[in-house]
């Protein structure tokens, strides 16, 4: 399995997300919306060539250069856990980049729940179902009593 990415969400209001991410091999970064998060993570994956992309990205305008193989496509594991997000914290393992999307596993740290995802869209939906909720699962159960 590939080294993980911590996504620490500090605010999530409607479609607006704000927070930080930590990538084992390339360090940390901040994001202020979903688009910025996904594009920055894709850049990090390209930078270390892990996981390897099976397709070349297309764009309008200049042609994107095809990256040469930089190695085996592995990265080191992070030494320490980052500070938790104010809204939610996720540990994301992107195992594959196939069909111009991501596949892997996400863990919602606060609830200790793990799910697989088959695309970046499904990853976003899983994050939204957790960060978009006002309470952790334990708090919802207490509210029902």
N, C-alpha and C positions, 0 to 999 in steps of 0.2 A: 504494500500500500504506500502511496506517496505521502510525503510530509504534509501536515495540515496547515490550514489557514484559519486564524482566529478572526472572526468578524464581531466587533463590539458595537452594538447599536445603542446610541445615546438618545436618539429621538426618532420617532416614527409616527408621523401624522399624515393620514390619508396616503398619498403616494410619495411623500417626502421623507427621506431617510437620511440620518446624519450619524456619523460615527468614525471608527478607526478599524484598520485591518492590520494583521501581523502575518507576514509570510516568512517561513523559516529561513529561506535562502537569501531573500532580498530585503528583508527588513519590514518597516512599517509605513503606513500611509493613512491619510484621512480621506473621507468622502462626504459629499453633501447631497447626493442623490443616487438612485439605483444605477443609472446610466454610468455615472462616474465610477462607482464601485466595480461594476462588471468590466468596463474598459481597462481600468487600472490593474485588476487581477489578470485579465487576458495578457496585458503587457508583461506582467511578472512571469506568467507561464512561458511566454515567448522568450523572455530574457534568459531563463534557465533551461528552456526546452524541456520542461517537465510539468505536467504530462505532455507528451508529444502530440501536436495537432495532426490529424489525418487529412485535413484539407487546407488549402491556401486561402487566406482571407481575401475577399473581393472588395473593391471600393470604386467609387466614382473618381475620376481624375487620374493621378499617377498610379502606375502599376506598383503593387506591393512586391518587394523583393522576397524571393524564397530564401528562408534561412537554411544555412548548411547545418548538418548534424553537429551539435556541439558536445556530444558525449552520450552517455547512457540514459540521460533524462531523469536522474535522481537528485534529490536535494536533502540536506541535513535536517534533522528534527530540531525544533526550537528547544532551547535550554530551559526556559521558564514560561509560566503561564502569564499572559498579559492581564492588566486590570479589566475587570468585568465591565460590560456596557451598562448604562443606566436603565435601558429598556430591556435588552436581551443580549445574550452572548452565544455565539455559534462556533462550533469547530467544524470546518468543512474540509473534506478529503475529496479533491477532484482526482479521480482515478484515470479517466479517459477524456480526450477531447476529440470526439468522433461526430461526423455529420454536422459540422460547424456548430457544435454545442458542447456542453459539459455533462459528464456522468460521474456519479460518486455517491458520497454519504455525508449527511449533515447531522450533527448532534446539537440539540438545544440544551446548553449546559445547565441552566437553572432548573430545568425539569428532568434532566438526565434521560432524554428521549432521543432516539436515533432513527432516522429514516433514510432510505435510498432515494436518489433523484436521477431522472433520465435526461434532463435538459436544464439549461439555465433558467428557463421559465418555471419549471417545476421547483427548482431551488428557491426562486423568488416567492412562489406561492407558499412553500413550506415556511420560509422565514416570516412572511406576512401573517400566516396563521398563528405563529408564536408571538412575534413582536407586536402584532396588531391587537393582541388580546390584552386586556387590562390587568389580568391576574394570572398567576402561575396555576397549574392544575391543582396543587394542594390548597391554594386559597379558594378556588372555585368549589372544591369539595366541602370546605368549612362553611362557605356561604350557603350551601344547600341544607346544612343541618339546622 
